[in-house]
Amino acid sequence: MVYRRSEKKTVSERKVRGSVSEIGGRALIRLNRFIANSGVCSRREADNLIKDGLITVNGRVVKDMGVKVSPRDDVRYKNKRLSSEKKVYILINKPRGYVTTVKDPHADHTVMELIGDRCPERVYPVGRLDKATSGVLLLTNDGDLAGKLTHPAHKRKKIYHVFLDKPVIKNDLIRIAEGIDLDGETVSADEVSYADPEDKSQIGIELHSGQNRVVRRIFETLGYKVRKLDRVYFAGLTKKNLPRGKWRFLTDKEIIMLKRGIS
């Protein structure tokens, strides 16, 4: 690795006036802002982490509140390196016909087109909804949270509204609740019921399984064809007041809810 003079300076030597400065062409920001942007906590809470000696910069414990760092500095909390990129959390009410991926040269449309250039940060989908499925989809650049939300161990609830080609008999609902064999793995719904008492071809199903196309495969195994599939709930998030094809940033309250219990 090649070191230049400006990169050899200690953190304290690089302190300057103002909130952001430039040294060697690299933007410097206050350490508490760097930590907050990483998604660990708020700026005020970051001050406490610094004061308590829980933050290291380039291998050294830093307790000075005025310290400034660059994106290249190795900033760590609990020995985990932090990224200065602002964490972004976006909720989309995905329409049918859109592929859940960042880029796909073979797809007519991807969910990223719905956001366009209105979010400068590079976000990506959490989990997948197949092209023909609509509903609640989360996008973020918080890789740690995304991994935990999709890991089966955390059992984040997903609820789907299923529209089928014919009425579902009661015994089949019981079978779904007890477990259906899919490629050697028994997958069971946490809850399953008729979504409309007058139309028994509409089913509400709650499950935690992360298997690919799991809802469609459950009903296909029992001889039904899914005509329409809509995810109405994911990990505490719903599409309430969010029209199809629209998106919004999550509120602070929603972000806290997502992170609760999975740290």
HELIX and SHEET records of a PDB file:
HELIX    1   1 ARG A    5  LYS A    8  1                                   4    
HELIX    2   2 SER A   12  ARG A   14  5                                   3    
HELIX    3   3 LEU A   31  ASN A   37  1                                   7    
HELIX    4   4 ARG A   43  LYS A   51  1                                   9    
HELIX    5   5 MET A  112  ILE A  115  1                                   4    
HELIX    6   6 GLY A  143  THR A  150  1                                   8    
HELIX    7   7 PRO A  152  HIS A  154  5                                   3    
HELIX    8   8 LYS A  170  GLU A  178  1                                   9    
HELIX    9   9 VAL A  214  THR A  221  1                                   8    
HELIX   10  10 ASP A  252  LYS A  259  1                                   8    
SHEET    1   A 3 VAL A  20  ILE A  23  0                                        
SHEET    2   A 3 ARG A  26  ARG A  30 -1                                        
SHEET    3   A 3 LYS A  68  VAL A  69 -1                                        
SHEET    1   B 4 ARG A  60  VAL A  61  0                                        
SHEET    2   B 4 ILE A  55  VAL A  57 -1                                        
SHEET    3   B 4 VAL A  75  TYR A  77 -1                                        
SHEET    4   B 4 LYS A  80  ARG A  81 -1                                        
SHEET    1   C 4 TYR A 124  PRO A 125  0                                        
SHEET    2   C 4 THR A 133  THR A 140 -1                                        
SHEET    3   C 4 TYR A  89  LYS A  94 -1                                        
SHEET    4   C 4 TRP A 247  PHE A 249 -1                                        
SHEET    1   D 6 TYR A 124  PRO A 125  0                                        
SHEET    2   D 6 THR A 133  THR A 140 -1                                        
SHEET    3   D 6 VAL A 226  PHE A 234  1                                        
SHEET    4   D 6 LYS A 158  LEU A 164 -1                                        
SHEET    5   D 6 ASP A 199  LEU A 207 -1                                        
SHEET    6   D 6 GLU A 191  ASP A 196 -1                                        
SHEET    1   E 4 TYR A 124  PRO A 125  0                                        
SHEET    2   E 4 THR A 133  THR A 140 -1                                        
SHEET    3   E 4 VAL A 226  PHE A 234  1                                        
SHEET    4   E 4 LEU A 237  THR A 238 -1                                        
SHEET    1   F 2 ILE A 180  LEU A 182  0                                        
SHEET    2   F 2 GLU A 185  VAL A 187 -1                                        
END                                                                             
